[in-house]
């Protein structure tokens, strides 16, 4: 039976590598910059504060490779914008916290704007395991695919470049297999 009870709106999830049997969860806007955990059997786990981050409108989370080989990183898409009110967006990158950690190390903030100068409501994120590019999929009608090319700058604003317009619309999450061969 599921016993977890979370306030707010859970907007994204990613299976944990450092905490086997647990899933990372994040909540939408108007919530603290923290990650929730839940076991595969539905038991609520500890909450982990994300240092150096704010929750403007968190929408999705993925786990993947990062700047240091052999380590797993969480990428948090602070890219929601239902009312087209934000001037820029961010993806926060933190090394996946180990069991027992109640907070992350300092988050890398990858600030960005869209090359078309528009505001987009992006609710799906992927990180290409080969290139480490961040792929942003908008919830627009139709959905668009933008890419932040690796290496990203964490001290200035990056530009997300439009790569495709999809026939699908209102995409709210995405997942890519560890080898990059399967997309959900």
C-alpha positions as CSV (number, residue, x, y, z in Angstrom):
1,X,0.0,0.0,0.0
2,X,1.1,3.5,-0.7
3,X,1.6,5.6,2.4
4,X,3.4,8.7,1.1
5,X,1.6,12.0,1.4
6,X,3.2,15.0,-0.3
7,X,1.9,18.6,-0.2
8,X,1.7,20.5,-3.4
9,X,2.1,19.1,-6.9
10,X,4.7,16.5,-7.8
11,X,5.9,17.5,-11.2
12,X,8.8,15.2,-12.0
13,X,10.5,12.0,-10.9
14,X,13.7,10.1,-11.6
15,X,14.9,6.7,-10.3
16,X,17.8,7.0,-7.9
17,X,21.2,5.4,-8.4
18,X,22.7,6.4,-5.1
19,X,19.6,5.3,-3.1
20,X,18.6,2.0,-4.6
21,X,14.9,1.4,-4.3
22,X,14.0,5.1,-4.2
23,X,12.7,7.7,-6.6
24,X,13.6,11.4,-6.6
25,X,10.5,13.7,-6.8
26,X,10.2,17.4,-7.2
27,X,7.3,19.8,-6.6
28,X,6.0,22.6,-8.9
29,X,6.2,26.3,-8.2
30,X,5.4,27.9,-4.8
31,X,7.4,25.1,-3.0
32,X,10.8,25.0,-1.4
33,X,14.0,24.1,-3.4
34,X,14.0,20.6,-2.2
35,X,13.8,17.0,-3.5
36,X,11.4,14.5,-2.0
37,X,12.0,10.7,-2.0
38,X,9.7,7.8,-2.2
39,X,10.5,4.1,-2.1
40,X,9.4,1.7,-4.9
41,X,6.9,0.4,-2.4
42,X,5.4,3.8,-1.7
43,X,7.0,4.7,1.6
44,X,8.0,8.3,2.0
45,X,11.7,8.9,2.4
46,X,13.8,11.8,3.4
47,X,13.7,15.3,1.9
48,X,16.9,16.8,0.5
49,X,17.5,20.5,0.3
50,X,19.0,21.7,-3.0
51,X,21.6,24.3,-2.0
52,X,21.9,27.4,-4.2
53,X,18.6,26.8,-6.0
54,X,15.2,28.4,-6.0
55,X,12.0,27.0,-7.3
56,X,10.6,29.5,-9.8
57,X,8.6,26.7,-11.5
58,X,10.2,23.3,-11.3
59,X,8.7,20.9,-13.8
60,X,10.9,17.9,-14.5
61,X,14.0,16.0,-13.2
62,X,16.4,13.6,-14.9
63,X,19.5,11.8,-13.8
64,X,22.5,11.5,-16.1
65,X,26.2,12.1,-16.6
66,X,27.8,15.4,-15.9
67,X,31.2,17.2,-15.7
68,X,32.9,14.4,-13.7
69,X,33.1,10.9,-15.3
70,X,31.6,8.1,-13.2
71,X,29.3,10.4,-11.2
72,X,25.6,10.7,-11.6
73,X,24.0,14.2,-11.6
74,X,20.4,15.4,-11.1
75,X,19.2,18.0,-13.6
76,X,16.2,20.0,-12.4
77,X,14.2,21.9,-15.0
78,X,13.2,25.3,-13.6
79,X,11.5,26.0,-16.9
80,X,7.8,26.0,-16.4
81,X,5.9,29.2,-17.4
82,X,2.2,28.6,-17.7
83,X,1.4,32.3,-17.8
84,X,4.4,33.5,-19.9
85,X,5.7,35.8,-17.2
86,X,9.4,34.8,-16.8
87,X,12.3,36.5,-18.7
88,X,14.8,33.6,-18.2
89,X,14.8,30.0,-17.1
90,X,17.3,27.6,-15.5
91,X,18.4,24.0,-15.2
92,X,20.0,23.2,-11.9
93,X,22.6,20.5,-11.9
94,X,23.7,18.7,-8.6
95,X,25.7,15.6,-8.0
96,X,23.2,12.9,-6.9
97,X,23.1,13.0,-3.0
98,X,24.2,9.8,-1.2
99,X,22.2,8.1,1.4
100,X,22.3,10.1,4.6
101,X,22.8,13.5,2.9
102,X,20.0,16.0,3.9
103,X,21.2,18.6,1.4
104,X,23.1,18.7,-1.9
105,X,26.3,20.4,-2.6
106,X,26.0,23.8,-4.3
107,X,23.9,23.6,-7.4
108,X,25.2,24.6,-10.8
109,X,22.7,27.1,-12.3
110,X,22.5,26.8,-16.0
111,X,20.5,30.0,-16.9
112,X,19.0,30.2,-20.4
113,X,16.7,32.1,-22.7
114,X,15.2,30.8,-25.9
115,X,16.8,31.8,-29.2
116,X,13.4,32.9,-30.6
117,X,13.1,35.5,-27.8
118,X,9.8,34.0,-26.7
119,X,8.6,32.6,-23.4
120,X,7.9,28.9,-23.4
121,X,6.3,26.6,-20.9
122,X,8.8,23.7,-20.8
123,X,7.8,20.7,-18.7
124,X,10.1,17.9,-20.2
125,X,13.8,17.7,-20.1
126,X,16.4,15.1,-21.3
127,X,20.1,14.9,-21.1
128,X,21.8,13.1,-24.0
129,X,24.1,10.5,-22.4
130,X,26.7,10.8,-25.2
131,X,26.9,14.6,-25.8
132,X,25.5,15.8,-22.4
133,X,23.4,18.3,-24.3
134,X,20.2,19.3,-22.4
135,X,17.1,18.8,-24.5
136,X,14.1,20.9,-23.5
137,X,10.6,20.0,-24.8
138,X,7.9,22.6,-24.5
139,X,4.3,22.1,-23.6
140,X,3.3,24.5,-26.3
141,X,0.8,23.6,-29.1
142,X,2.6,22.2,-31.0
143,X,5.6,21.3,-28.8
144,X,9.1,22.5,-29.7
145,X,12.5,20.9,-29.0
146,X,15.3,23.3,-27.9
147,X,18.8,22.3,-27.0
148,X,21.4,23.7,-24.7
149,X,24.7,22.5,-26.1
150,X,27.4,21.1,-23.7
151,X,29.5,22.6,-22.2
152,X,27.0,25.0,-20.7
153,X,28.1,28.2,-19.0
154,X,27.2,28.5,-15.3
155,X,28.2,32.2,-15.0
156,X,26.3,33.8,-17.9
157,X,23.0,33.2,-19.7
158,X,23.0,30.4,-22.3
159,X,20.8,30.3,-25.4
160,X,18.5,27.3,-26.1
161,X,18.5,26.7,-29.8
162,X,15.3,25.4,-31.5
163,X,16.0,22.0,-33.3
164,X,12.5,20.8,-34.1
165,X,8.7,21.3,-33.9
166,X,6.8,18.2,-33.0
167,X,3.4,17.1,-34.2
168,X,2.6,16.2,-30.6
169,X,1.6,18.9,-28.1
170,X,1.3,19.4,-24.4
171,X,4.2,17.2,-23.5
172,X,4.7,17.2,-19.8
173,X,7.6,14.8,-19.2
174,X,10.2,12.7,-20.9
175,X,12.7,9.9,-20.1
176,X,15.7,8.6,-22.0
177,X,17.3,5.3,-21.4
178,X,20.8,5.1,-19.9
179,X,22.3,4.2,-23.3
180,X,20.2,6.9,-25.1
181,X,18.5,4.4,-27.4
182,X,15.0,4.5,-25.9
183,X,12.8,7.5,-25.4
184,X,9.6,7.7,-23.5
